[in-house]
Amino acid sequence: MPTNGIIESTNGIKSPVNCKKIGRQLAFVQTLLPIFAYKSFSMNFPENLRYTKDHEWISLSGNIATIGITDFAQRELGDIVYVEVETIGKALETGDVFGTVEAVKTVSDLFLPVSGTINELNPALANSPESVNTDPYGEGWMIKMTVNNPADVEALMSAKDYQALTA
């Protein structure tokens, strides 16, 4: 029994000792809360996007697609420090590597969700690659491309299917 009247749970959260029953209940809640917060409350799965098993998202307007990595992917990678795309102007097939994303601890390939030609790299990523972490579906988009067959986008996973994949 600590002498300072404070106990520390396994996840580092401190609680008063003088509430034995409440303290045990509080410790239980404090143990589960981070799990629920990570899985349920903080993951973002916009319904208007389509998703790949490789954790890219795609948004289509006509035959122009915007592509980035998902909230799940950026969390798994950690702090993004660099995005490299050397395929601007190139025609690529579904599943081809179109670039890489570098995080503090790893480098990961970026896979094209559908066939087409890469038109543009998000210019803001040169000075603020961390926007992939802070706003993966907005300011953190990676490329724009012309899609060969817009119907291919609809064949990708819905938000509900992608959420089930990452659960």
N, C-alpha and C positions, 0 to 999 in steps of 0.2 A: 504494500500500500504506500503510495507516494506521500511524502510529508508536506508537500506544498498545496494539497487539496485539488490537484489537477491530474487527470489521467489522459494518456494519449493513445488513440486507437491505432490500428495497424496502418491506416492510411495517413497518419500524421495529424489528424484533427484532435484538438484538445477539448476536454469536457470536465466539468466539476465533478469531484468524487462524492460529494455529500448527497447526491441524488441517486441512491443505489438502483432502484427500479427504473427511474427515468434515465439514469446514466446508461444502463444496459440497453434500453430501447433506443436512446440517442445514438449509442455506438453502432447498433444494428442499422439504423437509418443512415448514419454517416458512412457506413461501409457500402451500402447499396446505392446511395445517391449519386456518386460519381459514375457508376455503371449506367444508371438510367439517364443521367444527364448527357453522357457521351452518345449513347445509342438512340435515345428517343427525342431529346429536345434540341440537340445541336446539329444534327445532320440535316442537310438541305437537299431536297429532291424536287426541283421545279417540274411541274406537270407539262409545261410547254416544250420540254426538251426530249431528245432521244438519247440513249446511253449504250455504251459497249461494255463487254466483259472486261476490257482492258482499262476501264474507268475514264474514258473520254466521253464528253457530251457534245451534242451537235444541235444547232438551231438552223432552220432553213427558211429563207425568204426568196421565193422564186427558185432559181437554180444556184443561188449564192448561200453557202453555209458558213457559219461561224462555229469554231471548234475550240474546246479547252479541256482541261481535266476537271474531274468532279471534286466536290467537297470531300468525299471519302478519300480520293487519291491524294489531295494536297495534305490532308491530315496524316495519312500514312507516310508520306515523304518527309514531312516536317518543313522547316524553313527553306523556301525556294530562294536560291541565290542567282540563278542564271537559266535562261531559256534559249536554246539554240535551234534555229530552223534554217537549213541551207538548201531547201527544196523549193524556194520561191520560183515560180514559172515552170515548174516541172509537173508533168502528168504522172500520177501515181495510182496504184490499184488499192483496193480495200485490203487493209492489214499491213500495208507497207509502212516502214518507219519514216515519218516526216520530220522528225527532230528529236531533241532530247531536253529533259528538264533536269537541272542540277540542284540538289538540295545540299544542306550542310553535310549530311552523312552518306549520300548516294547519288548516282546518276541513273535516270530511267529513260527508256525509249518512249517515244510518242507514236502511237499507231493510228493510221488514217481509218476513220470509220466507214467511208465510202470512197469509190473511185472518183477521180477528178483532177483538176489542176490547182495547185496552190497559188493564190494570188498575192497574199499579204501576210506579214507577221505583225502582230500588235506592236507598234512602235513604242508604246509606253513601257513595255517590258524591259527595254534596254536600261532605263533609269530606275524602274521600280518593279523588279521581278516579284517582290513580296505581295504585289496585288493579286497574284495567283492564290496566295494564302488568304488574304483578307476579303477578296471578292471574286471567287473562282468563276461565277456565272455572269459577271458583269465586266468590270474593268480588267479582270484577269484573263480574258479570252486570249487565245494564242494565235490562231490563224483564221483567215477567210479563204475560201476556195470556191471554184466553180464545179458543181457536182455534175457528173456525166448523166446519171439517172436519178432524179429527185425521188422516185418511188423507192429507191434503196434505203432512204432515210427512215421511211415508215416501217421497214422490216427490222429496225433496231429495237432495243428494249424500251419499254415505257418506264416512267418514273416508278410505278408500282413494281414492275419486274426487277428494275435495278435495285430498288430498296430491299427486295427479297434476297437478291444476290449478296448484298453487303451486310445483311442481318447476322 
